[in-house]
Amino acid sequence: MAKSLLFIPDISGYTKFIQTTEIEHSQHVISELLEVLVNANTQELKLAEIEGDALFFYKENEIPSQENLLAQIESMFTAFYSHLKMLEKNRVCPCNACATAPNLQLKVIVHSGTIQHIEVQGNRKPFGKQVIEAHRLLKNSVESDNYTLITRSLALDIMLSPYYSSKIFRFRQGSDSYDDAQVEYIYSIIDPKELRLKTFPEPKKLHFDYPPHLVVKKDFPITSEKLMEYVTNYSYRKYWQDGVDKVEYDGNEVTRLGTEHTCVINGKHLNFITVTKDVPEDVLVYGELATSPIFFDELVQFYVFKQVSENVCELSVETFWKVKSHIKRIFLMPMIRKSFRKNLNHGLEGLYSFVVKEMGEID
């Protein structure tokens, strides 16, 4: 029977990350990273299972060439660190999960051997001694959390020298004992600085040489970080914004610069993209640019969060707009401005009631 490839990318630092950060955002971050790794599969590997912080891939009865296997490993690391770079660059959320996500690392364990399969609830999964060995190798004596490990047996299969060296890989030899059996391997610590990370569009930072057309403010009995979470979590919008039938967005990603969502308000679809602007260091800001505004040629709203005392946050909603039509500016703007102010104040009252209710349920 021909040998099969066993391939396990595992996110290092997962347990501490989940235990010490906000659970909802940490789950989103891990989910995004696992999806990025799945999409970086260039060798048509089969995904056997998602194992919390790891993916278990295999290629049945086939071992890729040395060149293709190293390229696959590099592809995983490149995709992983490119995504972390994007999360860091486009972050708007101040929570620990979003702030510390760039500290996560990756290890990739690669093994080979003959495998059998078991079927669980209609799902066919690899099974056997080598499968167990591959998972045991996740716990090893490599003094790093960012590396690839290839078993000696697989290295021999693809004629990979234990002294192989390139810009990305610098292999060394190692071994560990599992169930009274010694397993030899070669490993290479990966330096993210040597990877050709993907580039991403610059986040949209807006600048205005004029004051907001409209500003409404309200104090909330909560920290600015927590209030920002309530505002930027789109699943909460329907609870505090009148007329919002639903919000369409990607529920598997954390809100950041460039993310898009659609508010369905009284049956009308309004599309928004997350933007930002410069604010003082002690202030948080979240902005929404309407990409298809009604009446306006351009419409931007910024939610500006400022901590005024230990348990009180001031929220200012600043609205900027452009209206090119002279007729609209002269005859309709006074009415629009009045209606806008009324809706914004009503929205803040709704947000206040929602926040107080949520805090009561948490307590």
Phi, psi and omega in degrees: 000133181291152179286154177244156178266136175242127192222116185233103169277132185228131181279116180281139180088008184299312185299311179296320181298315181290321186283335187247007181230171180298122192299319184294312181288326178295322177296319178298316181298312180296319179300316179298316182295320178295321178294322178298318180294320177299317181289345179271009179286104183260351187250019179055041176288146178269134178273111181279322186194149169259121189245056178078276181251009185222161175240137179249105177257159171207160175230108190286130175056031180203136176242122178297160177295165177305314181299314182291324180292315178295324177294323178295317179297314179298322179299320179296312181295319181296315180296318182297309184284335173295319181291320178298321178297319179294319179299319180292318184290323187255015184291137170241335183280133181270002186295161182298325181298312181288326182287325185260357179307321180297350178277350178295152180227177186225140169230145181234120179257130181230131183219172176215163178161176176278138182231153170249184179225148170239156180244124180236115181050044177084357179260127182268121184233144176297148184210147176141178184301314183293328177296317178296316179300316181301318180288325177296328183292348175297334174255110185213184184259013176293127183272063178194160173248013185217090188198169168242141180235127180238126182296151182301322180297320178290320178302321177293322180301322184255009178057046177264117182292140176293352179249014181302136180218138177211189179297324183266318188250136172221090190283147174229167181259149177202173177198155176214158181258130178228123180053045177066016177238137181273129178245118180268149181205167168241150182216156177222124173287136184257127176264112181304334181292340180272352181277149176270084185291149180290151176263151180231152178302145177298136178298149184278106176251122185263148177231138180233134177260022177215156182288165177301147176287335183210135177224129172234145185226153175200143176271144180233142181277063187199162178285154180297325180297316182289322179296322178297324177297319179295323182285319186274348176275104188295340180292344180269347189305318184296343182274346182225349177254117180297143175084352180280109178287316177193165176238124180263124183198170177276106184287353181263003180236150178281140177300129179208174180301130179097345178290151184241150173210160180236124174265126174263104185245116182051040177085353181261138181266120177243122184263138182227153173231141183283129181228178178213177174209168179288133176220163176301158185299330183271012182239142175255149181217143175223128183236151177231122176257120178284121181272349177216061186291149175268131179080315183274155171276331175208139182217126179227137174235133176245133172259116184248121186251124180229124178284119182257341173203182186304320184236021179229130179239136174264126177252122175249129174255113183254129183243128175242143177211163173231133177228111184280329184289124177296323181297315179296317183296320186280314189262332186253334186301319179303318180291318180295317180300315180298316180295319180297313180299317179299315181294321180294316178297320179295321178295319178294323176296318178296320178295318179300312181298318180296314181297314180298320179294316179297319181295322178295320180290325179292317179296000000 
